Amino acid sequence: MGGSAGEVLVVRQGGDDPSPGLAAALRAHGLQACPVSAGDRPADLNGYRGLVVAAGAEGAASHLWEQAGAAGLPRLRLSGTAGPQDVAAFARSAACSAAYRSARGTREFFAPRAASWEEKFPDDGPAFAEAVGELALTPGATALDAGCGTGRALPLLRAAVGAEGHVIGVDLTPEMVRSALARGRGAHGRLLVADVARLPLPGAAVDAVLAAGLISHLPDPAAALTELARVTVTGGRLALFHPVGRTILAARHGRAPSPADLRAEHNLRPLLDRTGWTLTAFHDTDDRYLGLTVRR
Ligand SMILES: C[S@@+](CC[C@H](N)C(=O)[O-])C[C@H]1O[C@@H](n2cnc3c(N)ncnc32)[C@H](O)[C@@H]1O
């Protein structure tokens, strides 16, 4: 058994909550406590972001404790002198470790795909042009391509903002940015290696954001959308876009679209509401996926 993204395994002796502050401290960092009794503990920590062992469960959880140590996962014993400060420090460290592991996973996935990324999808141009059109950019504006990959949208964004405008492409995977530069995309905008959840930009710096194929790769979409809201002017637009719809995308992976998919309208709308955006148009057809949103 493995935890879903953001879960911390809590092994406890009885049914009682071993630490009243733990769940809240984890929640504050976007993590969730996953309590199990010592008798039901999993065989390994695969997928979990950290381990907490309650008083009395140390013996039963000793192999998990060693596993966490060997894997460099944050671990905390609640017996003895552990207090609220230890719990808070553990939650911080589990959050950092989760972000680090997820960034590493994203890079490991996209790095080998960077050199031939665009060649796999040679017919996407018109759909990208339409999505950039939906951003309603005007000459002189500043556009951000969040998760820009090889920068295939940068020439379109540059055409929309003109020579006096600004185009910024940000991607977490250095190989993607290198490939963008090798393709001459640096002539259309500034390219940065950065996480969209921690952008090196001041507040209200951009007029519109294109996020193509990005949102499903984010470990904490709420944190990234909040950060994108921070750097976008009030009334600025964000296009959550993909050149094909969810049904075709799911079929490529041999399945049907899941109702739990974050990109489904019933999941996306409340998430955007919570993070400073209002969904103003939604299309999910075979030839495009587009959630068009406005910064409140
Ligand atoms: C499916 S690709 C899409 C690339 C490009 N937008 C396109 O449509 O060709 C997703 C991209 O998002 C980048 N990415 C994933 N998580 C990111 C994050 N937290 N911050 C910045 N970029 C990220 C990946 O490195 C990858 O290049």
The ligand as a Gaussian input file, in Angstrom:
#p B3LYP/6-31G(d) Opt

LIG

0 1
 C        3.281000      18.418000     -20.729000
 S        4.673000      19.482000     -20.714000
 C        4.056000      20.878000     -21.610000
 C        5.131000      21.766000     -22.160000
 C        4.633000      22.938000     -22.998000
 N        3.765000      23.805000     -22.241000
 C        3.918000      22.412000     -24.235000
 O        2.681000      22.409000     -24.219000
 O        4.602000      22.000000     -25.153000
 C        4.649000      20.066000     -19.032000
 C        5.827000      20.951000     -18.687000
 O        5.610000      21.502000     -17.406000
 C        6.836000      21.536000     -16.726000
 N        6.535000      21.589000     -15.276000
 C        5.981000      20.621000     -14.507000
 N        5.870000      21.054000     -13.235000
 C        6.340000      22.322000     -13.216000
 C        6.479000      23.304000     -12.191000
 N        6.117000      23.054000     -10.939000
 N        7.004000      24.507000     -12.520000
 C        7.400000      24.769000     -13.792000
 N        7.290000      23.878000     -14.801000
 C        6.770000      22.676000     -14.520000
 C        7.545000      20.284000     -17.154000
 O        8.942000      20.381000     -16.958000
 C        7.165000      20.224000     -18.626000
 O        8.086000      20.874000     -19.440000

